[in-house]
Amino acid sequence: MSLLNLGKFAHCLGMYKDYCDKTLWTKNEISKFYFANFVNRRINTRTQSPQTIFEICRRIEEKDFYHKNSESRICGIRFLPGCGDAEFSEAMQFEDAELITDLVFRNWSEPDLLRTSMSYNALSGWTGTLIPNRFMPVTSNQFRHTIAFLFDLELTIYGETDFDYFVHSQKHFLLTKKRLREFNLDSLYLREINEYLRIAYPKCVLKRSYDEHDWNWLTQDFHLFIYREVLGLDSIGGQRSYRGAANAGIVPNQAAFDIKSLLSIYVP
């Protein structure tokens, strides 16, 4: 397993915290944390049947998430039926709910994951939320860029199959989360999460710290920030942009992984 480049990590974390403080980044990304907390208060993968989990997830797929009651809607669950671009929509099927309940209790291999009707990216969005101690929400193939950058992988991760990328990206996101947990990042999202819980669940005990699923999505958020704002990876007229990296004095990995569109992230 490759090691996290601590110099790059520290530099990016400083940029991330500063950017969250000075821009609308957290406001634009908060809805995935609402989603994760909503799901974890509706679903218990250890006690509920696959049919119950499937029915709850399908209802959640149709739910809109709001930043605050007094503000305009933020549609953070972008790539689901009726939300965002149809080409990114991957509705959960019953076999996916069955697979998720199986993954709670046993080890898995490639043949097991072939049962899913979704892409590995989509599946990881659900498992990284519902089974947060075992899976991470690596919700896009384009995170190959951020993993390669933070772990100095050069071109090795770009040619991997979807399954190999799923396996290895899980490990690299887990290592990123382990390092992030060493820092106090409560100021980024914890207050907003508690505001949401206060409205949705008036009798609940508010959080004093992030839960595991919150840390998972914070890790996803950190990688997303690096992709967009540090590496500046956009596809505008077919040209790659490394504006953020250049401004930060960072030379990004000039990988041969084809970028044909803006980052398409599956957020269940």
C-alpha positions in Angstrom: 0.0 0.0 0.0 1.4 3.4 -1.0 1.8 6.1 1.6 0.0 9.4 1.9 2.3 12.3 1.0 2.0 14.3 4.2 3.4 17.5 2.7 0.7 17.5 0.0 -1.9 16.5 2.5 -1.1 19.3 4.9 -1.0 21.9 2.2 -4.3 20.8 0.7 -5.9 20.6 4.2 -4.9 24.2 4.9 -6.3 25.3 1.6 -9.5 23.3 2.2 -10.2 24.8 5.6 -9.5 28.3 4.4 -11.7 27.8 1.3 -14.6 26.5 3.4 -14.4 29.5 5.7 -14.3 32.1 2.9 -16.7 30.7 0.2 -20.0 28.9 -0.2 -18.3 25.5 -0.6 -19.9 24.0 2.6 -23.3 25.4 1.8 -23.2 23.8 -1.6 -22.0 20.4 -0.3 -23.9 20.1 3.0 -26.9 18.2 1.5 -24.8 15.0 1.2 -24.3 15.1 5.0 -28.1 15.7 5.4 -28.6 12.6 3.3 -26.1 10.5 5.3 -27.8 11.4 8.6 -31.3 10.9 7.3 -30.4 7.5 5.9 -28.7 6.4 9.2 -31.8 7.3 11.2 -34.1 5.4 8.9 -32.2 2.2 8.1 -30.6 -0.4 10.3 -28.8 -2.9 8.1 -28.4 -5.4 10.9 -32.0 -5.7 11.8 -34.1 -4.7 8.8 -34.9 -7.0 5.8 -33.6 -6.3 2.3 -37.2 -5.5 1.2 -37.6 -2.9 4.0 -34.2 -1.3 3.2 -35.0 -1.3 -0.5 -38.4 0.4 0.0 -36.8 3.0 2.3 -34.0 3.7 -0.1 -36.3 4.2 -3.0 -38.3 6.7 -1.0 -35.2 8.5 -0.1 -34.1 8.7 -3.7 -37.2 10.8 -4.3 -36.6 13.1 -1.4 -35.4 16.7 -1.7 -32.9 18.0 0.8 -33.0 21.6 2.0 -30.3 23.7 3.5 -32.7 25.7 5.7 -36.4 26.1 5.7 -36.1 29.8 4.9 -33.8 29.3 1.9 -34.2 28.0 -1.6 -33.9 24.3 -2.2 -30.5 22.8 -2.6 -30.8 19.6 -4.7 -27.8 17.8 -3.4 -28.9 14.3 -4.3 -28.1 15.1 -7.9 -27.8 11.8 -9.8 -31.1 10.1 -9.1 -34.4 9.9 -11.0 -35.8 13.3 -11.5 -32.6 15.0 -10.2 -29.8 16.4 -12.3 -28.7 14.7 -15.5 -30.6 11.6 -16.4 -27.4 9.9 -17.7 -26.0 9.8 -14.1 -29.2 8.4 -12.5 -28.8 4.9 -11.0 -31.9 3.9 -9.1 -31.4 1.2 -6.5 -32.9 -2.2 -7.3 -33.9 -4.9 -4.9 -30.8 -7.0 -5.6 -28.7 -4.0 -4.5 -30.4 -3.9 -1.1 -29.9 -7.7 -0.8 -26.2 -7.2 -1.6 -25.8 -4.4 1.0 -27.3 -6.6 3.8 -25.0 -9.4 2.8 -22.0 -7.1 2.9 -22.8 -6.2 6.5 -22.0 -9.7 7.8 -19.4 -11.2 5.5 -16.3 -10.6 3.4 -16.8 -9.9 -0.2 -15.1 -10.6 -3.5 -15.5 -9.5 -7.1 -18.2 -12.1 -8.0 -20.3 -10.8 -5.0 -20.2 -7.2 -6.3 -21.1 -8.3 -9.8 -24.6 -8.9 -8.4 -25.2 -5.1 -8.2 -27.3 -3.3 -10.8 -25.3 -0.1 -10.2 -21.8 1.0 -10.9 -19.2 0.5 -8.2 -19.2 4.3 -7.7 -22.9 4.3 -7.0 -22.7 1.2 -4.8 -19.9 2.8 -2.8 -22.1 5.9 -2.2 -24.7 3.6 -0.5 -22.3 1.3 1.3 -20.1 4.2 2.5 -23.2 5.6 4.2 -24.9 2.4 5.4 -21.8 0.4 6.3 -19.5 3.3 7.1 -17.0 1.2 9.1 -16.2 -1.0 6.2 -16.7 1.1 3.0 -15.9 4.6 1.8 -18.1 6.7 -0.6 -15.7 6.9 -3.6 -18.4 8.2 -5.9 -16.5 8.9 -9.1 -13.8 7.4 -11.3 -12.3 10.8 -11.5 -11.0 10.5 -8.0 -8.3 8.5 -9.6 -6.7 12.0 -10.0 -6.8 13.0 -6.4 -5.7 9.6 -5.1 -2.8 9.6 -7.6 -1.9 13.1 -6.5 -2.0 12.5 -2.7 -0.3 9.1 -2.8 2.3 9.8 -5.5 1.0 6.9 -7.6 2.0 8.5 -11.0 0.1 6.5 -13.6 -0.5 3.3 -11.8 -4.1 3.8 -10.7 -5.3 5.2 -14.1 -5.2 1.9 -15.9 -6.9 -0.2 -13.3 -10.2 -2.0 -14.0 -13.3 -0.7 -12.3 -13.1 -3.5 -9.7 -9.4 -3.0 -8.9 -10.0 0.8 -8.7 -12.9 0.1 -6.3 -10.8 -2.0 -4.1 -7.7 0.3 -4.1 -9.6 3.5 -3.9 -11.4 2.2 -0.8 -8.1 1.7 0.9 -6.7 5.1 -0.1 -9.9 7.0 1.0 -9.6 5.1 4.3 -6.1 6.3 4.8 -7.1 9.8 4.0 -9.9 9.6 6.6 -7.6 8.3 9.2 -5.3 11.3 8.8 -8.2 13.8 8.6 -9.5 12.5 11.9 -6.4 13.7 13.6 -7.6 17.3 13.1 -10.5 19.2 14.6 -12.8 19.9 11.5 -16.0 20.4 13.5 -16.3 24.0 12.2 -16.8 22.8 8.6 -20.1 20.9 8.9 -21.0 19.9 12.4 -23.1 23.0 13.2 -25.1 22.7 10.0 -25.7 18.9 10.5 -27.0 19.7 14.0 -29.3 22.4 12.7 -30.8 19.8 10.2 -31.2 17.2 13.0 -32.9 19.8 15.2 -35.5 20.4 12.5 -35.9 16.8 11.3 -35.7 15.1 14.7 -36.7 17.6 17.4 -36.2 15.1 20.2 -32.8 13.8 19.1 -29.6 14.4 21.0 -27.4 16.7 19.0 -23.9 15.6 18.0 -20.8 16.6 19.8 -18.6 15.1 17.1 -18.9 13.6 13.6 -20.2 10.0 13.3 -18.4 7.5 11.1 -20.7 8.3 8.1 -19.9 12.0 8.5 -16.2 11.3 8.4 -16.7 9.2 5.3 -18.4 12.1 3.4 -15.9 14.6 4.8 -13.2 12.5 3.2 -15.2 12.5 -0.1 -15.6 16.2 0.3 -11.8 16.7 0.8 -11.0 14.7 -2.3 -13.7 16.6 -4.3 -12.1 19.9 -3.2 -8.7 18.7 -4.3 -10.1 17.7 -7.7 -11.8 21.0 -8.3 -9.8 23.6 -6.5 -6.3 22.3 -6.0 -5.8 20.3 -9.3 -8.4 22.6 -11.0 -9.4 19.6 -13.2 -12.2 20.9 -15.4 -13.0 20.0 -18.9 -13.6 23.2 -20.8 -13.4 22.9 -24.5 -11.4 19.7 -24.0 -8.7 21.5 -22.1 -7.5 20.5 -18.7 -7.0 23.3 -16.2 -4.6 23.1 -13.3 -5.2 26.7 -12.1 -5.6 25.8 -8.4 -2.4 23.7 -8.4 -0.4 26.4 -10.1 -1.6 29.0 -7.7 -0.7 26.7 -4.8 2.8 26.0 -6.2 1.9 22.4 -6.7 2.7 20.4 -9.9 -0.1 17.9 -10.4 0.2 14.5 -11.9 -0.1 14.8 -15.7 -2.0 11.6 -16.0 -3.3 10.0 -19.2 -6.7 9.4 -17.7 -9.2 10.8 -20.2 -11.5 13.5 -18.9 -14.4 13.8 -21.2 -16.8 15.7 -19.0 -17.1 17.5 -15.7 -16.7 15.3 -12.6 -19.8 13.1 -12.4 -20.3 12.1 -8.8 -23.0 9.7 -7.8 -24.5 10.9 -4.5 -27.4 8.5 -3.5 
